[in-house]
Each structure stands twice: as C-alpha cells, then as structure tokens.
C-alpha cells in the first residue's frame, strides 16, 4: 500500500525521504546554516564575477576563458542543486523530500558533477595545446572545437546522470526512508532499497569509475606532456612563467578529483557515515567556493580585467 506518513514503515511504498539532521542541537544547526550560507554566497558571487568579466572584457576571449566561463556556470548549478535544500533543513523540523524531488536532485547533481569531470579534461587539453603546440594553438583550439568539447562534456553528463538516476530509482523502496546524508546521493540511497542491489551497485560503480577516472587519466597524460615540455625550457624564469598558465587549473583538478576519489572510489569497508557526510560537505560546498578564488587570485589577466571593470563602474 502507499502511505504518506512522515516516516515510512517497512512494507509500504516510499513516497518521500527524510534527511537526518547534522546535530540535535539547534545552536549547532544555526551555526552551520550561517557558515554554509556564507560559503554559498561567496560561491555564487565569485562565479558570477568570473562569468561577467570573461564576457565583457575583450582580452579574455581565449579558449581557456571560454572553458572557465563554462566551469563557473557549472559550479553555480552544482551548488544550487543541493545547498538551498540543505539550508532549509538546518532550521526546519520538516526535513523531507519527495521521491520525485530526490530523483531530480540526484540527476542534476550527477549531471553537473560528471560534466565538470569532462570539462576539466577539456581544459587540460587546452593547456597542453597552448604549451606544447603554441604555433598551432589557434587552429587546434578554434571556436568550433571549443564548442564541440563543451557540448560533448554536457552530453556525456546528461546521459550518465540519466543512467545513474534510472539505476537507483527503479529499485523498490519500502521503508525505512531516512537518508543519513544532506542530499540524495548514490551510496546512502542504495542502502535504503529493499531488494538485492548488487547489480545496481556494480553498474553505478562501473559508470563512476569510467567517467571519473578516464577524464582524470586524460588530464594526467596532458600534464605529463606539459611538464616534459616545460622542463625543456632553458631558463628558470621561462619555466616558471609557462607553468603559471596552468597552475590554477592543476590546483582545481587536485581539489575536485581528490575529494571525488576519496568520496566515491574508496573501499566499501572503509565507509563511515559521518566521514561520508563531511567529505561530501567539502566536495559539494567548499570546493566550488575555492575555484573562483583560485582562478582570480592566481591569474594576472583575470585580476587585471577585474580591476578594469571595477574602475569603469566607479568612474562611470
């Protein structure tokens, strides 16, 4: 039978899920609310600034900034798929989400996460061409090529997210329905299914490995070639200047893939619910906030464009 009770009981068909609270103490939840809210606002403002200056400043029209603009757009959607609901849950007694709402949240979180994996690989390819084939850079990274790489990244994200969401939400859920997490993620939902999830786990794990590790391997290959080319530069100043053009991307890749691999690809026997929640909080909240700061603070062209835009706004 179908029930609409606040907490589903065994034998019922789940129509909603309940997120478990980070803490039973209101003071802790209020503190977390303001902390996450500040981080979210910084993420939104930082990425909006990146998008704005790469659009309005003619000097930032290279493929690198085209991909950076795409990355910033992704980060806004990525954080907005989970954080607003999390903020509501910090202060509300009703921590429920509908079955369809949970599926929708997982779809967009997976879509944007997988797309970001592919986009970071495209950005690594751009840096490889710029450093290893500078004379052919304009031809190899034309506007058409950049659009194709971006479109393929989005298409892969859409298809993989659809597959993952289908694998998870075609399983039967008949109670309990309490998710020990702050958003609808793969591992905690698999634990709630009232059926043998082995095949689903294998399918989801395989998809995750392929679409996290394959882009990561492409990034590694690109950077091996980049470093090989950099080490061949005779002067230390030349090596430093060349490496600085890809250092921001390398830091972002390290943060993104480091937390993703630890969160989703570590051995199942090492799972801890509290550790999972903390890692996911860092992965979903902190990393997207750091990305625009890394690109703005470490990139001279971005800082110059930002100062130019601010100066024009002040004196107009």
C-alpha positions in Angstrom: 0.0 0.0 0.0 1.0 3.6 -0.4 1.4 5.8 2.7 2.1 9.5 3.1 3.2 9.3 6.7 6.2 11.3 7.8 8.3 8.2 8.2 7.7 5.2 6.0 7.3 1.8 7.7 8.6 -1.5 6.4 6.2 -2.9 3.8 5.0 0.5 2.5 5.9 2.1 -0.8 8.2 5.1 0.0 6.7 8.4 -1.3 9.2 10.6 0.4 12.6 10.5 2.0 13.8 12.2 5.3 17.3 13.7 5.7 18.9 13.0 9.0 20.0 16.1 11.0 23.6 17.1 11.3 23.0 17.7 15.0 20.2 17.6 17.5 21.3 20.9 19.0 19.6 24.0 17.5 22.7 26.2 18.2 24.9 23.9 16.1 22.4 23.8 13.2 22.1 27.6 13.2 25.9 28.0 13.2 26.1 25.5 10.3 23.3 27.4 8.5 25.2 30.7 8.5 28.5 29.0 7.7 27.1 27.2 4.6 25.1 30.3 3.6 28.2 32.5 3.6 30.2 29.8 1.6 27.3 29.5 -0.9 27.0 33.3 -1.4 30.8 33.5 -1.9 30.5 30.7 -4.5 27.7 32.5 -6.3 29.3 35.9 -6.3 32.8 34.6 -7.3 31.4 32.6 -10.2 29.1 35.4 -11.4 32.1 37.7 -11.4 34.2 35.2 -13.4 31.4 34.8 -16.0 30.8 38.6 -16.2 34.5 39.6 -16.7 35.1 36.9 -19.2 32.1 38.1 -21.2 32.7 41.9 -21.1 36.5 42.0 -21.3 37.7 41.5 -24.9 41.2 40.5 -23.6 39.6 37.4 -22.0 38.4 35.8 -25.3 40.8 32.8 -25.5 39.6 29.2 -25.2 40.9 29.0 -21.7 38.4 31.7 -20.6 35.6 30.1 -22.6 36.1 26.9 -20.6 36.5 28.9 -17.4 33.1 30.6 -18.0 31.6 27.2 -18.6 33.1 25.9 -15.4 31.8 28.8 -13.4 28.3 28.2 -14.8 28.6 24.6 -13.8 29.6 25.4 -10.2 26.6 27.7 -9.8 24.3 24.9 -10.8 26.2 22.3 -8.9 26.0 24.0 -5.6 22.4 25.2 -6.2 21.3 21.6 -6.7 22.0 20.7 -3.0 22.7 23.7 -0.8 19.3 25.5 -0.8 17.6 22.4 0.4 20.3 21.8 3.0 19.9 25.3 4.3 16.2 24.8 4.8 16.8 21.5 6.6 19.2 23.1 9.1 16.4 25.3 10.5 13.2 23.3 9.6 11.7 20.5 11.5 10.4 19.1 8.2 13.4 17.5 6.5 11.5 15.6 3.9 11.9 15.5 0.2 9.5 13.8 -2.2 10.5 10.7 -4.2 10.5 12.7 -7.5 12.3 15.6 -5.8 15.1 13.3 -4.6 15.4 11.8 -8.1 15.6 15.2 -9.6 18.2 16.4 -7.2 20.4 13.3 -7.8 20.0 13.8 -11.6 21.2 17.3 -11.6 24.0 16.7 -9.1 25.3 13.8 -11.2 24.8 15.7 -14.4 26.8 18.7 -13.3 29.5 16.6 -11.5 30.2 14.3 -14.5 30.1 17.3 -16.9 32.7 19.0 -14.7 35.0 15.9 -14.9 34.8 16.1 -18.7 35.2 19.9 -18.8 38.3 19.8 -16.6 39.8 17.2 -19.1 39.0 19.6 -22.0 40.7 22.4 -20.1 43.8 20.2 -19.6 43.8 19.5 -23.3 43.6 23.3 -24.0 46.7 23.9 -21.7 48.5 21.0 -23.4 48.0 22.5 -26.9 48.9 26.0 -25.7 52.2 24.9 -24.1 53.2 22.0 -26.4 51.9 23.3 -29.7 51.8 27.1 -29.4 52.1 27.7 -33.2 49.1 25.5 -33.9 47.1 26.7 -30.9 44.7 28.9 -32.8 43.9 26.2 -35.4 43.7 23.3 -32.9 41.6 25.2 -30.4 39.3 27.1 -32.7 35.9 28.3 -31.5 34.2 25.3 -33.2 36.5 22.8 -31.4 35.8 24.5 -28.1 32.1 24.4 -28.6 32.3 20.7 -29.6 34.3 19.8 -26.5 31.9 21.7 -24.3 28.8 20.1 -26.0 30.3 16.6 -25.6 31.0 17.2 -21.9 27.4 18.2 -21.4 26.0 15.3 -23.4 28.1 12.8 -21.5 27.0 14.3 -18.2 23.3 14.1 -19.3 23.5 10.5 -20.4 25.5 9.3 -17.4 23.2 11.1 -14.9 20.2 9.6 -16.6 21.7 6.2 -16.4 22.7 6.5 -12.7 19.3 8.0 -11.7 17.4 5.3 -13.5 19.6 2.5 -11.9 18.8 3.9 -8.4 15.2 4.9 -8.7 13.9 1.8 -10.4 14.8 -0.1 -7.3 11.9 -0.8 -4.8 11.9 1.3 -1.7 9.6 0.1 1.0 11.0 1.6 4.2 12.8 2.8 6.2 13.2 6.1 4.3 15.7 8.1 6.5 18.8 9.2 4.5 21.8 9.7 6.6 23.1 12.5 4.4 22.3 16.1 3.5 21.3 15.4 -0.2 20.2 12.5 -2.4 23.5 10.8 -3.1 24.1 7.3 -4.5 25.6 5.3 -1.6 23.0 6.3 1.1 20.1 5.7 -1.2 21.3 2.2 -2.3 21.3 1.2 1.4 17.6 2.0 1.7 16.5 -0.2 -1.2 14.5 -3.3 -0.2 16.0 -5.5 -2.9 19.3 -7.1 -3.9 21.3 -4.1 -5.1 24.4 -5.9 -6.3 23.8 -5.4 -10.0 22.9 -1.8 -9.4 26.0 -1.2 -7.3 28.2 -2.8 -10.0 26.6 -0.7 -12.7 26.8 2.5 -10.8 30.4 1.8 -9.6 31.5 1.0 -13.2 29.9 4.1 -14.6 31.6 6.2 -11.8 35.0 4.6 -12.4 34.8 5.2 -16.1 33.6 8.8 -16.1 35.7 9.9 -13.2 38.9 8.0 -13.9 39.0 8.3 -17.7 38.9 12.1 -17.7 41.4 12.0 -14.9 43.8 9.8 -16.9 43.5 12.2 -19.9 44.4 15.1 -17.5 47.4 13.1 -16.2 48.6 12.4 -19.8 48.2 16.1 -20.7 50.2 17.2 -17.7 53.0 14.7 -18.2 53.5 16.1 -21.7 53.1 19.7 -20.4 55.8 19.1 -17.7 58.1 17.4 -20.2 57.8 20.5 -22.4 58.3 22.9 -19.5 61.5 21.1 -18.3 63.0 21.6 -21.8 62.8 25.4 -21.4 66.3 26.6 -20.7 65.6 29.4 -18.3 64.1 29.1 -14.8 62.0 32.3 -15.4 60.6 30.8 -18.6 59.7 27.6 -16.9 58.0 29.5 -14.1 56.1 31.7 -16.4 54.9 28.8 -18.5 53.9 26.7 -15.6 51.9 29.6 -14.1 49.5 29.5 -17.0 48.2 26.0 -15.9 48.8 26.1 -12.1 45.3 27.3 -11.3 43.8 24.5 -13.3 46.1 22.0 -11.7 45.0 23.1 -8.2 41.3 22.9 -9.1 41.8 19.4 -10.6 43.6 18.2 -7.4 40.8 19.5 -5.2 38.0 18.2 -7.3 39.4 14.8 -8.1 41.0 14.3 -4.7 37.7 14.6 -2.9 35.7 12.8 -5.6 38.0 9.7 -5.5 38.1 9.6 -1.7 34.3 10.0 -1.5 33.2 7.6 -4.2 36.0 5.2 -5.0 37.5 4.2 -1.7 36.9 0.6 -0.4 33.4 0.0 0.8 34.7 -1.5 4.1 36.2 1.9 5.0 32.8 3.7 4.8 31.8 5.8 7.8 28.5 7.7 7.7 29.9 10.7 9.5 33.0 10.7 7.4 30.9 10.4 4.2 28.9 13.5 5.2 31.9 15.6 6.0 33.7 14.6 2.7 30.5 15.3 0.7 30.1 18.7 2.5 33.6 19.6 1.5 33.1 18.2 -2.0 29.7 20.0 -2.6 30.3 23.2 -0.7 33.9 24.1 -0.1 35.5 23.1 -3.5 33.1 25.1 -5.6 33.7 28.2 -3.4 37.5 27.8 -3.8 37.6 27.5 -7.6 36.7 31.2 -8.5 39.1 32.4 -5.7 41.9 30.2 -7.1 41.4 31.5 -10.7 41.0 35.1 -9.6 43.9 35.3 -7.1 46.4 33.3 -9.2 45.6 34.7 -12.7 47.1 38.1 -13.6 44.8 38.5 -16.6 41.7 37.9 -14.5 42.8 40.3 -11.8 43.7 42.9 -14.4 40.3 42.5 -16.0 38.5 42.7 -12.6 40.3 45.9 -11.7 39.4 47.4 -15.1 35.8 46.5 -14.8 35.6 47.9 -11.2 37.4 51.1 -12.3 34.9 51.7 -15.1 32.0 51.1 -12.8 33.3 53.6 -10.2 34.1 56.4 -12.7 31.0 56.0 -14.9 
